[in-house]
């Protein structure tokens, strides 16, 4: 019997609905929850055709797996993000120490986190482009 | 030493598309493209799986070549 991606699609549809309901429960408008759930579902439907994952229908709900090349890319992007975040954090700590600041604003740490996330996605995109 | 390969020629010779070969060894088509262009060095396991999927001797598919010495 030919295995299909139906378990994957059904599980992701359930996840999208749950996520939309959670969004609704936090006080968001119904259309916002619907939009977010719909967007999430669209991403899940697109994922098997994106070329980012090896598709293994035999694994059911976890049919999408990274292959060794995409795993290498993911590891390198994560390492770059970690290094950038730590360097920024170190620089901020040195600067704060030099200026005599006792505590740091949370918004500064949010920026460090944002820089890490942006580095991850930029590295991911760059590595995918150059390793193909 | 650089790892060279003959994957594209061998795949075409066996009338297989990149998509079919990728499916046979459980990787993405992009990974097959990257290996054919020698931009990605596969693991020993994947290299052996590729040789098996193409029914080709390993040493005709992959071989080592001495890197050119810089003058």
N, CA and C atoms of all chains as a GROMACS GRO file, in nm:
protein
  609
    1UNK      N    1   0.085  -0.121   0.000
    1UNK     CA    2   0.000   0.000   0.000
    1UNK      C    3   0.088   0.125   0.000
    2UNK      N    4   0.055   0.218  -0.087
    2UNK     CA    5   0.136   0.339  -0.095
    2UNK      C    6   0.108   0.429   0.026
    3UNK      N    7   0.216   0.465   0.093
    3UNK     CA    8   0.198   0.550   0.209
    3UNK      C    9   0.184   0.695   0.165
    4UNK      N   10   0.097   0.767   0.232
    4UNK     CA   11   0.075   0.907   0.195
    4UNK      C   12   0.114   0.997   0.311
    5UNK      N   13   0.106   1.126   0.283
    5UNK     CA   14   0.141   1.225   0.386
    5UNK      C   15   0.020   1.265   0.471
    6UNK      N   16  -0.090   1.189   0.457
    6UNK     CA   17  -0.213   1.228   0.528
    6UNK      C   18  -0.194   1.243   0.680
    7UNK      N   19  -0.124   1.149   0.747
    7UNK     CA   20  -0.103   1.169   0.893
    7UNK      C   21  -0.032   1.300   0.924
    8UNK      N   22   0.064   1.336   0.839
    8UNK     CA   23   0.137   1.463   0.857
    8UNK      C   24   0.040   1.580   0.843
    9UNK      N   25  -0.039   1.582   0.734
    9UNK     CA   26  -0.132   1.693   0.709
    9UNK      C   27  -0.237   1.704   0.820
   10UNK      N   28  -0.292   1.589   0.861
   10UNK     CA   29  -0.397   1.591   0.965
   10UNK      C   30  -0.342   1.643   1.098
   11UNK      N   31  -0.223   1.598   1.134
   11UNK     CA   32  -0.164   1.643   1.261
   11UNK      C   33  -0.134   1.791   1.258
   12UNK      N   34  -0.086   1.839   1.142
   12UNK     CA   35  -0.054   1.983   1.131
   12UNK      C   36  -0.181   2.068   1.126
   13UNK      N   37  -0.288   2.013   1.069
   13UNK     CA   38  -0.416   2.085   1.069
   13UNK      C   39  -0.466   2.099   1.213
   14UNK      N   40  -0.455   1.991   1.291
   14UNK     CA   41  -0.496   1.994   1.432
   14UNK      C   42  -0.411   2.094   1.510
   15UNK      N   43  -0.282   2.094   1.482
   15UNK     CA   44  -0.190   2.188   1.550
   15UNK      C   45  -0.226   2.332   1.516
   16UNK      N   46  -0.257   2.359   1.388
   16UNK     CA   47  -0.292   2.495   1.345
   16UNK      C   48  -0.420   2.542   1.413
   17UNK      N   49  -0.519   2.452   1.422
   17UNK     CA   50  -0.646   2.485   1.489
   17UNK      C   51  -0.619   2.515   1.637
   18UNK      N   52  -0.539   2.430   1.702
   18UNK     CA   53  -0.507   2.450   1.844
   18UNK      C   54  -0.434   2.582   1.866
   19UNK      N   55  -0.344   2.614   1.775
   19UNK     CA   56  -0.268   2.738   1.788
   19UNK      C   57  -0.360   2.859   1.769
   20UNK      N   58  -0.453   2.849   1.672
   20UNK     CA   59  -0.549   2.956   1.650
   20UNK      C   60  -0.638   2.976   1.772
   21UNK      N   61  -0.683   2.865   1.833
   21UNK     CA   62  -0.768   2.871   1.952
   21UNK      C   63  -0.692   2.932   2.071
   22UNK      N   64  -0.566   2.897   2.082
   22UNK     CA   65  -0.482   2.953   2.189
   22UNK      C   66  -0.469   3.104   2.172
   23UNK      N   67  -0.453   3.145   2.047
   23UNK     CA   68  -0.441   3.287   2.015
   23UNK      C   69  -0.571   3.359   2.052
   24UNK      N   70  -0.684   3.291   2.022
   24UNK     CA   71  -0.816   3.346   2.054
   24UNK      C   72  -0.834   3.358   2.206
   25UNK      N   73  -0.784   3.258   2.279
   25UNK     CA   74  -0.798   3.256   2.425
   25UNK      C   75  -0.719   3.368   2.492
   26UNK      N   76  -0.616   3.417   2.422
   26UNK     CA   77  -0.536   3.525   2.481
   26UNK      C   78  -0.599   3.662   2.457
   27UNK      N   79  -0.721   3.662   2.396
   27UNK     CA   80  -0.794   3.787   2.378
   27UNK      C   81  -0.782   3.850   2.241
   28UNK      N   82  -0.725   3.778   2.147
   28UNK     CA   83  -0.712   3.830   2.011
   28UNK      C   84  -0.845   3.819   1.937
   29UNK      N   85  -0.869   3.906   1.837
   29UNK     CA   86  -0.995   3.896   1.760
   29UNK      C   87  -1.002   3.765   1.682
   30UNK      N   88  -1.126   3.718   1.653
   30UNK     CA   89  -1.144   3.589   1.586
   30UNK      C   90  -1.076   3.585   1.450
   31UNK      N   91  -1.077   3.702   1.379
   31UNK     CA   92  -1.016   3.702   1.246
   31UNK      C   93  -0.863   3.691   1.255
   32UNK      N   94  -0.808   3.745   1.364
   32UNK     CA   95  -0.664   3.734   1.385
   32UNK      C   96  -0.623   3.590   1.408
   33UNK      N   97  -0.704   3.521   1.491
   33UNK     CA   98  -0.676   3.379   1.521
   33UNK      C   99  -0.691   3.294   1.394
   34UNK      N  100  -0.795   3.328   1.316
   34UNK     CA  101  -0.819   3.255   1.191
   34UNK      C  102  -0.705   3.275   1.092
   35UNK      N  103  -0.660   3.402   1.084
   35UNK     CA  104  -0.550   3.436   0.994
   35UNK      C  105  -0.422   3.362   1.034
   36UNK      N  106  -0.391   3.366   1.164
   36UNK     CA  107  -0.269   3.302   1.212
   36UNK      C  108  -0.274   3.150   1.191
   37UNK      N  109  -0.388   3.090   1.225
   37UNK     CA  110  -0.404   2.945   1.205
   37UNK      C  111  -0.393   2.909   1.057
   38UNK      N  112  -0.454   2.992   0.972
   38UNK     CA  113  -0.450   2.969   0.827
   38UNK      C  114  -0.308   2.980   0.772
   39UNK      N  115  -0.236   3.083   0.820
   39UNK     CA  116  -0.097   3.102   0.775
   39UNK      C  117  -0.010   2.984   0.816
   40UNK      N  118  -0.030   2.942   0.939
   40UNK     CA  119   0.048   2.829   0.990
   40UNK      C  120   0.020   2.702   0.907
   41UNK      N  121  -0.108   2.680   0.878
   41UNK     CA  122  -0.146   2.562   0.799
   41UNK      C  123  -0.086   2.570   0.658
   42UNK      N  124  -0.088   2.692   0.601
   42UNK     CA  125  -0.030   2.710   0.467
   42UNK      C  126   0.119   2.677   0.469
   43UNK      N  127   0.188   2.719   0.574
   43UNK     CA  128   0.332   2.688   0.587
   43UNK      C  129   0.354   2.537   0.596
   44UNK      N  130   0.269   2.470   0.675
   44UNK     CA  131   0.283   2.325   0.691
   44UNK      C  132   0.254   2.252   0.558
   45UNK      N  133   0.158   2.305   0.481
   45UNK     CA  134   0.125   2.242   0.352
   45UNK      C  135   0.240   2.263   0.252
   46UNK      N  136   0.303   2.381   0.260
   46UNK     CA  137   0.412   2.414   0.168
   46UNK      C  138   0.541   2.338   0.201
   47UNK      N  139   0.562   2.311   0.329
   47UNK     CA  140   0.690   2.254   0.375
   47UNK      C  141   0.737   2.130   0.298
   48UNK      N  142   0.649   2.030   0.271
   48UNK     CA  143   0.699   1.912   0.199
   48UNK      C  144   0.744   1.943   0.056
   49UNK      N  145   0.696   2.056   0.000
   49UNK     CA  146   0.731   2.091  -0.138
   49UNK      C  147   0.842   2.196  -0.144
   50UNK      N  148   0.890   2.237  -0.028
   50UNK     CA  149   0.987   2.347  -0.023
   50UNK      C  150   1.129   2.305  -0.060
   51UNK      N  151   1.156   2.176  -0.053
   51UNK     CA  152   1.291   2.128  -0.081
   51UNK      C  153   1.383   2.140   0.039
   52UNK      N  154   1.330   2.186   0.151
   52UNK     CA  155   1.412   2.202   0.272
   52UNK      C  156   1.420   2.073   0.353
   53UNK      N  157   1.326   1.983   0.328
   53UNK     CA  158   1.320   1.860   0.407
   53UNK      C  159   1.312   1.738   0.316
   54UNK      N  160   1.371   1.629   0.365
   54UNK     CA  161   1.354   1.501   0.298
   54UNK      C  162   1.220   1.444   0.346
   55UNK      N  163   1.138   1.398   0.252
   55UNK     CA  164   1.003   1.350   0.286
   55UNK      C  165   1.004   1.198   0.301
   56UNK      N  166   0.965   1.152   0.418
   56UNK     CA  167   0.957   1.008   0.447
   56UNK      C  168   0.815   0.975   0.496
   57UNK      N  169   0.723   0.944   0.405
   57UNK     CA  170   0.584   0.917   0.446
   57UNK      C  171   0.572   0.804   0.549
   58UNK      N  172   0.668   0.712   0.550
   58UNK     CA  173   0.661   0.598   0.643
   58UNK      C  174   0.672   0.640   0.789
   59UNK      N  175   0.716   0.762   0.814
   59UNK     CA  176   0.728   0.808   0.954
   59UNK      C  177   0.600   0.878   1.002
   60UNK      N  178   0.495   0.876   0.921
   60UNK     CA  179   0.366   0.930   0.963
   60UNK      C  180   0.368   1.078   0.994
   61UNK      N  181   0.336   1.111   1.121
   61UNK     CA  182   0.326   1.252   1.159
   61UNK      C  183   0.458   1.327   1.149
   62UNK      N  184   0.568   1.254   1.162
   62UNK     CA  185   0.700   1.320   1.155
   62UNK      C  186   0.768   1.286   1.022
   63UNK      N  187   0.689   1.302   0.915
   63UNK     CA  188   0.737   1.262   0.782
   63UNK      C  189   0.848   1.352   0.728
   64UNK      N  190   0.857   1.472   0.777
   64UNK     CA  191   0.959   1.563   0.725
   64UNK      C  192   1.084   1.557   0.812
   65UNK      N  193   1.194   1.526   0.750
   65UNK     CA  194   1.322   1.516   0.823
   65UNK      C  195   1.427   1.598   0.750
   66UNK      N  196   1.520   1.653   0.829
   66UNK     CA  197   1.635   1.717   0.765
   66UNK      C  198   1.727   1.606   0.715
   67UNK      N  199   1.785   1.626   0.595
   67UNK     CA  200   1.887   1.529   0.554
   67UNK      C  201   2.022   1.582   0.601
   68UNK      N  202   2.131   1.510   0.566
   68UNK     CA  203   2.259   1.548   0.628
   68UNK      C  204   2.309   1.685   0.585
   69UNK      N  205   2.278   1.726   0.462
   69UNK     CA  206   2.323   1.859   0.418
   69UNK      C  207   2.246   1.970   0.491
   70UNK      N  208   2.115   1.956   0.499
   70UNK     CA  209   2.037   2.059   0.569
   70UNK      C  210   2.066   2.059   0.719
   71UNK      N  211   2.105   1.941   0.772
   71UNK     CA  212   2.143   1.936   0.914
   71UNK      C  213   2.273   2.012   0.937
   72UNK      N  214   2.367   1.997   0.843
   72UNK     CA  215   2.495   2.071   0.852
   72UNK      C  216   2.468   2.221   0.846
   73UNK      N  217   2.380   2.261   0.753
   73UNK     CA  218   2.346   2.403   0.738
   73UNK      C  219   2.283   2.455   0.867
   74UNK      N  220   2.190   2.378   0.921
   74UNK     CA  221   2.122   2.418   1.044
   74UNK      C  222   2.222   2.433   1.160
   75UNK      N  223   2.316   2.337   1.170
   75UNK     CA  224   2.416   2.342   1.278
   75UNK      C  225   2.505   2.465   1.265
   76UNK      N  226   2.548   2.494   1.142
   76UNK     CA  227   2.636   2.610   1.121
   76UNK      C  228   2.563   2.741   1.150
   77UNK      N  229   2.436   2.748   1.104
   77UNK     CA  230   2.357   2.870   1.127
   77UNK      C  231   2.336   2.891   1.277
   78UNK      N  232   2.308   2.782   1.350
   78UNK     CA  233   2.288   2.792   1.495
   78UNK      C  234   2.417   2.834   1.564
   79UNK      N  235   2.530   2.779   1.518
   79UNK     CA  236   2.659   2.815   1.577
   79UNK      C  237   2.688   2.964   1.553
   80UNK      N  238   2.662   3.013   1.430
   80UNK     CA  239   2.684   3.155   1.400
   80UNK      C  240   2.598   3.243   1.489
   81UNK      N  241   2.471   3.204   1.504
   81UNK     CA  242   2.378   3.283   1.586
   81UNK      C  243   2.427   3.286   1.731
   82UNK      N  244   2.474   3.173   1.781
   82UNK     CA  245   2.523   3.166   1.919
   82UNK      C  246   2.645   3.256   1.937
   83UNK      N  247   2.738   3.250   1.842
   83UNK     CA  248   2.861   3.331   1.852
   83UNK      C  249   2.827   3.480   1.848
   84UNK      N  250   2.741   3.521   1.756
   84UNK     CA  251   2.703   3.662   1.746
   84UNK      C  252   2.635   3.709   1.876
   85UNK      N  253   2.544   3.627   1.928
   85UNK     CA  254   2.474   3.663   2.053
   85UNK      C  255   2.572   3.676   2.168
   86UNK      N  256   2.665   3.581   2.180
   86UNK     CA  257   2.762   3.585   2.292
   86UNK      C  258   2.856   3.704   2.279
   87UNK      N  259   2.900   3.733   2.156
   87UNK     CA  260   2.989   3.848   2.135
   87UNK      C  261   2.918   3.979   2.172
   88UNK      N  262   2.792   3.989   2.128
   88UNK     CA  263   2.714   4.109   2.161
   88UNK      C  264   2.695   4.123   2.311
   89UNK      N  265   2.663   4.010   2.375
   89UNK     CA  266   2.642   4.010   2.519
   89UNK      C  267   2.771   4.050   2.592
   90UNK      N  268   2.882   3.997   2.546
   90UNK     CA  269   3.013   4.031   2.605
   90UNK      C  270   3.043   4.178   2.588
   91UNK      N  271   3.019   4.230   2.465
   91UNK     CA  272   3.046   4.372   2.439
   91UNK      C  273   2.959   4.461   2.527
   92UNK      N  274   2.832   4.421   2.542
   92UNK     CA  275   2.740   4.500   2.627
   92UNK      C  276   2.786   4.497   2.773
   93UNK      N  277   2.830   4.379   2.818
   93UNK     CA  278   2.877   4.367   2.957
   93UNK      C  279   3.000   4.455   2.981
   94UNK      N  280   3.091   4.456   2.883
   94UNK     CA  281   3.212   4.538   2.896
   94UNK      C  282   3.175   4.687   2.898
   95UNK      N  283   3.088   4.725   2.803
   95UNK     CA  284   3.046   4.865   2.794
   95UNK      C  285   2.973   4.910   2.920
   96UNK      N  286   2.884   4.821   2.968
   96UNK     CA  287   2.808   4.854   3.089
   96UNK      C  288   2.901   4.868   3.209
   97UNK      N  289   3.001   4.777   3.216
   97UNK     CA  290   3.098   4.784   3.326
   97UNK      C  291   3.179   4.912   3.321
   98UNK      N  292   3.218   4.950   3.198
   98UNK     CA  293   3.299   5.071   3.181
   98UNK      C  294   3.222   5.197   3.216
   99UNK      N  295   3.091   5.194   3.188
   99UNK     CA  296   3.011   5.314   3.215
   99UNK      C  297   2.953   5.313   3.357
  100UNK      N  298   2.980   5.209   3.433
  100UNK     CA  299   2.936   5.203   3.572
  100UNK      C  300   2.789   5.168   3.591
  101UNK      N  301   2.726   5.113   3.486
  101UNK     CA  302   2.584   5.076   3.498
  101UNK      C  303   2.570   4.952   3.588
  102UNK      N  304   2.472   4.954   3.678
  102UNK     CA  305   2.452   4.840   3.770
  102UNK      C  306   2.367   4.732   3.705
  103UNK      N  307   2.262   4.773   3.635
  103UNK     CA  308   2.174   4.675   3.570
  103UNK      C  309   2.152   4.712   3.424
  104UNK      N  310   2.110   4.610   3.347
  104UNK     CA  311   2.084   4.632   3.205
  104UNK      C  312   1.934   4.630   3.178
  105UNK      N  313   1.892   4.712   3.083
  105UNK     CA  314   1.751   4.713   3.045
  105UNK      C  315   1.718   4.584   2.969
  106UNK      N  316   1.597   4.535   2.989
  106UNK     CA  317   1.554   4.411   2.923
  106UNK      C  318   1.549   4.429   2.771
  107UNK      N  319   1.522   4.554   2.730
  107UNK     CA  320   1.512   4.579   2.585
  107UNK      C  321   1.646   4.556   2.515
  108UNK      N  322   1.756   4.577   2.588
  108UNK     CA  323   1.888   4.551   2.530
  108UNK      C  324   1.904   4.402   2.504
  109UNK      N  325   1.861   4.321   2.600
  109UNK     CA  326   1.871   4.176   2.583
  109UNK      C  327   1.779   4.126   2.471
  110UNK      N  328   1.666   4.195   2.454
  110UNK     CA  329   1.576   4.159   2.344
  110UNK      C  330   1.646   4.183   2.209
  111UNK      N  331   1.723   4.291   2.204
  111UNK     CA  332   1.797   4.322   2.081
  111UNK      C  333   1.903   4.215   2.053
  112UNK      N  334   1.966   4.167   2.158
  112UNK     CA  335   2.066   4.060   2.144
  112UNK      C  336   1.999   3.935   2.087
  113UNK      N  337   1.883   3.904   2.142
  113UNK     CA  338   1.806   3.788   2.096
  113UNK      C  339   1.767   3.804   1.949
  114UNK      N  340   1.721   3.925   1.915
  114UNK     CA  341   1.682   3.955   1.776
  114UNK      C  342   1.802   3.939   1.682
  115UNK      N  343   1.917   3.989   1.727
  115UNK     CA  344   2.039   3.977   1.644
  115UNK      C  345   2.074   3.830   1.622
  116UNK      N  346   2.056   3.749   1.727
  116UNK     CA  347   2.084   3.606   1.716
  116UNK      C  348   1.990   3.540   1.616
  117UNK      N  349   1.862   3.572   1.625
  117UNK     CA  350   1.761   3.513   1.534
  117UNK      C  351   1.789   3.556   1.390
  118UNK      N  352   1.818   3.685   1.371
  118UNK     CA  353   1.846   3.734   1.236
  118UNK      C  354   1.972   3.668   1.179
  119UNK      N  355   2.073   3.650   1.264
  119UNK     CA  356   2.196   3.584   1.219
  119UNK      C  357   2.166   3.441   1.176
  120UNK      N  358   2.080   3.374   1.252
  120UNK     CA  359   2.044   3.235   1.218
  120UNK      C  360   1.982   3.229   1.078
  121UNK      N  361   1.882   3.314   1.055
  121UNK     CA  362   1.812   3.307   0.926
  121UNK      C  363   1.900   3.355   0.810
  122UNK      N  364   1.981   3.458   0.835
  122UNK     CA  365   2.072   3.506   0.730
  122UNK      C  366   2.175   3.398   0.695
  123UNK      N  367   2.231   3.333   0.798
  123UNK     CA  368   2.329   3.226   0.774
  123UNK      C  369   2.264   3.110   0.699
  124UNK      N  370   2.143   3.074   0.742
  124UNK     CA  371   2.070   2.964   0.679
  124UNK      C  372   2.050   2.992   0.530
  125UNK      N  373   2.003   3.114   0.499
  125UNK     CA  374   1.979   3.151   0.359
  125UNK      C  375   2.109   3.150   0.279
  126UNK      N  376   2.215   3.209   0.338
  126UNK     CA  377   2.343   3.218   0.270
  126UNK      C  378   2.402   3.080   0.243
  127UNK      N  379   2.398   2.993   0.343
  127UNK     CA  380   2.455   2.859   0.326
  127UNK      C  381   2.376   2.777   0.223
  128UNK      N  382   2.244   2.792   0.223
  128UNK     CA  383   2.163   2.722   0.124
  128UNK      C  384   2.198   2.768  -0.017
  129UNK      N  385   2.225   2.898  -0.030
  129UNK     CA  386   2.258   2.955  -0.162
  129UNK      C  387   2.395   2.909  -0.208
  130UNK      N  388   2.492   2.907  -0.119
  130UNK     CA  389   2.629   2.877  -0.159
  130UNK      C  390   2.657   2.727  -0.164
  131UNK      N  391   2.580   2.648  -0.092
  131UNK     CA  392   2.603   2.503  -0.093
  131UNK      C  393   2.507   2.433  -0.188
  132UNK      N  394   2.482   2.494  -0.301
  132UNK     CA  395   2.392   2.430  -0.397
  132UNK      C  396   2.444   2.449  -0.538
  133UNK      N  397   4.380   1.664  -0.026
  133UNK     CA  398   4.305   1.575  -0.115
  133UNK      C  399   4.159   1.622  -0.127
  134UNK      N  400   4.110   1.624  -0.247
  134UNK     CA  401   3.970   1.663  -0.269
  134UNK      C  402   3.888   1.541  -0.311
  135UNK      N  403   3.765   1.539  -0.262
  135UNK     CA  404   3.676   1.430  -0.303
  135UNK      C  405   3.607   1.470  -0.433
  136UNK      N  406   3.628   1.391  -0.537
  136UNK     CA  407   3.563   1.417  -0.666
  136UNK      C  408   3.455   1.311  -0.687
  137UNK      N  409   3.362   1.340  -0.778
  137UNK     CA  410   3.260   1.238  -0.806
  137UNK      C  411   3.209   1.243  -0.949
  138UNK      N  412   3.148   1.135  -0.985
  138UNK     CA  413   3.099   1.115  -1.120
  138UNK      C  414   2.947   1.094  -1.116
  139UNK      N  415   2.886   1.153  -1.012
  139UNK     CA  416   2.747   1.122  -0.983
  139UNK      C  417   2.652   1.160  -1.098
  140UNK      N  418   2.671   1.278  -1.155
  140UNK     CA  419   2.578   1.324  -1.258
  140UNK      C  420   2.582   1.231  -1.380
  141UNK      N  421   2.704   1.202  -1.428
  141UNK     CA  422   2.716   1.114  -1.546
  141UNK      C  423   2.656   0.977  -1.519
  142UNK      N  424   2.685   0.925  -1.401
  142UNK     CA  425   2.636   0.793  -1.364
  142UNK      C  426   2.483   0.793  -1.353
  143UNK      N  427   2.428   0.900  -1.297
  143UNK     CA  428   2.282   0.910  -1.282
  143UNK      C  429   2.214   0.916  -1.418
  144UNK      N  430   2.270   0.998  -1.507
  144UNK     CA  431   2.213   1.013  -1.642
  144UNK      C  432   2.222   0.879  -1.716
  145UNK      N  433   2.338   0.812  -1.698
  145UNK     CA  434   2.359   0.682  -1.762
  145UNK      C  435   2.254   0.580  -1.717
  146UNK      N  436   2.210   0.591  -1.592
  146UNK     CA  437   2.111   0.498  -1.538
  146UNK      C  438   1.968   0.548  -1.557
  147UNK      N  439   1.953   0.657  -1.634
  147UNK     CA  440   1.821   0.715  -1.664
  147UNK      C  441   1.742   0.751  -1.538
  148UNK      N  442   1.808   0.810  -1.443
  148UNK     CA  443   1.740   0.851  -1.320
  148UNK      C  444   1.742   1.003  -1.310
  149UNK      N  445   1.632   1.059  -1.261
  149UNK     CA  446   1.628   1.203  -1.238
  149UNK      C  447   1.686   1.231  -1.100
  150UNK      N  448   1.719   1.358  -1.076
  150UNK     CA  449   1.770   1.395  -0.943
  150UNK      C  450   1.666   1.364  -0.836
  151UNK      N  451   1.539   1.387  -0.871
  151UNK     CA  452   1.428   1.362  -0.779
  151UNK      C  453   1.421   1.213  -0.743
  152UNK      N  454   1.433   1.128  -0.843
  152UNK     CA  455   1.426   0.982  -0.820
  152UNK      C  456   1.543   0.934  -0.733
  153UNK      N  457   1.662   0.985  -0.763
  153UNK     CA  458   1.780   0.945  -0.686
  153UNK      C  459   1.769   0.994  -0.542
  154UNK      N  460   1.721   1.118  -0.528
  154UNK     CA  461   1.704   1.175  -0.393
  154UNK      C  462   1.606   1.090  -0.313
  155UNK      N  463   1.495   1.050  -0.377
  155UNK     CA  464   1.395   0.966  -0.310
  155UNK      C  465   1.452   0.830  -0.271
  156UNK      N  466   1.537   0.776  -0.359
  156UNK     CA  467   1.594   0.643  -0.333
  156UNK      C  468   1.686   0.641  -0.212
  157UNK      N  469   1.756   0.752  -0.188
  157UNK     CA  470   1.851   0.754  -0.076
  157UNK      C  471   1.801   0.838   0.042
  158UNK      N  472   1.681   0.895   0.028
  158UNK     CA  473   1.619   0.968   0.141
  158UNK      C  474   1.679   1.104   0.171
  159UNK      N  475   1.715   1.177   0.064
  159UNK     CA  476   1.761   1.315   0.085
  159UNK      C  477   1.681   1.408  -0.006
  160UNK      N  478   1.707   1.539   0.006
  160UNK     CA  479   1.636   1.633  -0.081
  160UNK      C  480   1.707   1.641  -0.217
  161UNK      N  481   1.632   1.690  -0.316
  161UNK     CA  482   1.692   1.706  -0.451
  161UNK      C  483   1.808   1.805  -0.446
  162UNK      N  484   1.794   1.905  -0.359
  162UNK     CA  485   1.900   2.006  -0.345
  162UNK      C  486   2.032   1.943  -0.300
  163UNK      N  487   2.022   1.840  -0.219
  163UNK     CA  488   2.144   1.772  -0.172
  163UNK      C  489   2.211   1.699  -0.288
  164UNK      N  490   2.131   1.636  -0.374
  164UNK     CA  491   2.188   1.569  -0.492
  164UNK      C  492   2.256   1.672  -0.581
  165UNK      N  493   2.189   1.788  -0.600
  165UNK     CA  494   2.247   1.895  -0.683
  165UNK      C  495   2.382   1.939  -0.624
  166UNK      N  496   2.383   1.959  -0.490
  166UNK     CA  497   2.505   2.006  -0.422
  166UNK      C  498   2.618   1.904  -0.435
  167UNK      N  499   2.586   1.775  -0.427
  167UNK     CA  500   2.690   1.672  -0.441
  167UNK      C  501   2.741   1.669  -0.585
  168UNK      N  502   2.647   1.675  -0.682
  168UNK     CA  503   2.689   1.673  -0.822
  168UNK      C  504   2.780   1.791  -0.857
  169UNK      N  505   2.752   1.905  -0.796
  169UNK     CA  506   2.836   2.024  -0.822
  169UNK      C  507   2.960   2.026  -0.732
  170UNK      N  508   2.976   1.922  -0.653
  170UNK     CA  509   3.089   1.907  -0.560
  170UNK      C  510   3.097   2.024  -0.461
  171UNK      N  511   2.980   2.073  -0.421
  171UNK     CA  512   2.976   2.178  -0.320
  171UNK      C  513   2.946   2.122  -0.182
  172UNK      N  514   2.910   1.996  -0.178
  172UNK     CA  515   2.883   1.930  -0.051
  172UNK      C  516   2.947   1.792  -0.054
  173UNK      N  517   3.020   1.761   0.052
  173UNK     CA  518   3.086   1.630   0.063
  173UNK      C  519   2.994   1.538   0.144
  174UNK      N  520   2.940   1.433   0.082
  174UNK     CA  521   2.848   1.346   0.156
  174UNK      C  522   2.921   1.259   0.258
  175UNK      N  523   2.847   1.210   0.354
  175UNK     CA  524   2.904   1.117   0.452
  175UNK      C  525   2.933   0.985   0.381
  176UNK      N  526   3.011   0.900   0.447
  176UNK     CA  527   3.043   0.769   0.389
  176UNK      C  528   2.914   0.691   0.366
  177UNK      N  529   2.821   0.700   0.463
  177UNK     CA  530   2.694   0.627   0.453
  177UNK      C  531   2.616   0.670   0.330
  178UNK      N  532   2.603   0.802   0.310
  178UNK     CA  533   2.527   0.852   0.196
  178UNK      C  534   2.597   0.817   0.065
  179UNK      N  535   2.730   0.828   0.063
  179UNK     CA  536   2.804   0.795  -0.058
  179UNK      C  537   2.783   0.648  -0.096
  180UNK      N  538   2.785   0.560   0.004
  180UNK     CA  539   2.762   0.418  -0.022
  180UNK      C  540   2.618   0.393  -0.069
  181UNK      N  541   2.524   0.466  -0.008
  181UNK     CA  542   2.383   0.451  -0.049
  181UNK      C  543   2.364   0.496  -0.194
  182UNK      N  544   2.436   0.603  -0.232
  182UNK     CA  545   2.426   0.652  -0.371
  182UNK      C  546   2.482   0.547  -0.467
  183UNK      N  547   2.595   0.489  -0.430
  183UNK     CA  548   2.656   0.385  -0.515
  183UNK      C  549   2.560   0.266  -0.528
  184UNK      N  550   2.496   0.231  -0.417
  184UNK     CA  551   2.402   0.119  -0.417
  184UNK      C  552   2.280   0.152  -0.503
  185UNK      N  553   2.228   0.274  -0.488
  185UNK     CA  554   2.108   0.314  -0.563
  185UNK      C  555   2.135   0.318  -0.713
  186UNK      N  556   2.259   0.351  -0.750
  186UNK     CA  557   2.292   0.358  -0.892
  186UNK      C  558   2.352   0.227  -0.943
  187UNK      N  559   2.364   0.132  -0.852
  187UNK     CA  560   2.421   0.001  -0.886
  187UNK      C  561   2.558   0.018  -0.953
  188UNK      N  562   2.638   0.102  -0.892
  188UNK     CA  563   2.770   0.132  -0.949
  188UNK      C  564   2.879   0.104  -0.845
  189UNK      N  565   2.997   0.061  -0.889
  189UNK     CA  566   3.107   0.042  -0.793
  189UNK      C  567   3.142   0.176  -0.727
  190UNK      N  568   3.166   0.172  -0.599
  190UNK     CA  569   3.190   0.294  -0.522
  190UNK      C  570   3.304   0.377  -0.582
  191UNK      N  571   3.414   0.307  -0.618
  191UNK     CA  572   3.534   0.380  -0.662
  191UNK      C  573   3.518   0.446  -0.800
  192UNK      N  574   3.414   0.406  -0.876
  192UNK     CA  575   3.391   0.476  -1.003
  192UNK      C  576   3.303   0.599  -0.982
  193UNK      N  577   3.237   0.601  -0.868
  193UNK     CA  578   3.147   0.713  -0.836
  193UNK      C  579   3.219   0.822  -0.758
  194UNK      N  580   3.303   0.780  -0.663
  194UNK     CA  581   3.378   0.876  -0.581
  194UNK      C  582   3.525   0.840  -0.580
  195UNK      N  583   3.609   0.941  -0.585
  195UNK     CA  584   3.753   0.915  -0.573
  195UNK      C  585   3.822   1.039  -0.516
  196UNK      N  586   3.942   1.017  -0.469
  196UNK     CA  587   4.020   1.128  -0.412
  196UNK      C  588   4.117   1.180  -0.515
  197UNK      N  589   4.133   1.313  -0.514
  197UNK     CA  590   4.227   1.374  -0.608
  197UNK      C  591   4.317   1.469  -0.530
  198UNK      N  592   4.444   1.465  -0.562
  198UNK     CA  593   4.537   1.553  -0.491
  198UNK      C  594   4.507   1.697  -0.526
  199UNK      N  595   4.503   1.780  -0.422
  199UNK     CA  596   4.480   1.923  -0.444
  199UNK      C  597   4.603   1.980  -0.512
  200UNK      N  598   4.582   2.075  -0.605
  200UNK     CA  599   4.696   2.136  -0.675
  200UNK      C  600   4.784   2.211  -0.578
  201UNK      N  601   4.913   2.187  -0.593
  201UNK     CA  602   5.007   2.256  -0.504
  201UNK      C  603   5.018   2.403  -0.546
  202UNK      N  604   5.014   2.489  -0.442
  202UNK     CA  605   5.026   2.632  -0.471
  202UNK      C  606   5.172   2.668  -0.495
  203UNK      N  607   5.195   2.742  -0.602
  203UNK     CA  608   5.334   2.780  -0.632
  203UNK      C  609   5.370   2.908  -0.555
   0.00000   0.00000   0.00000
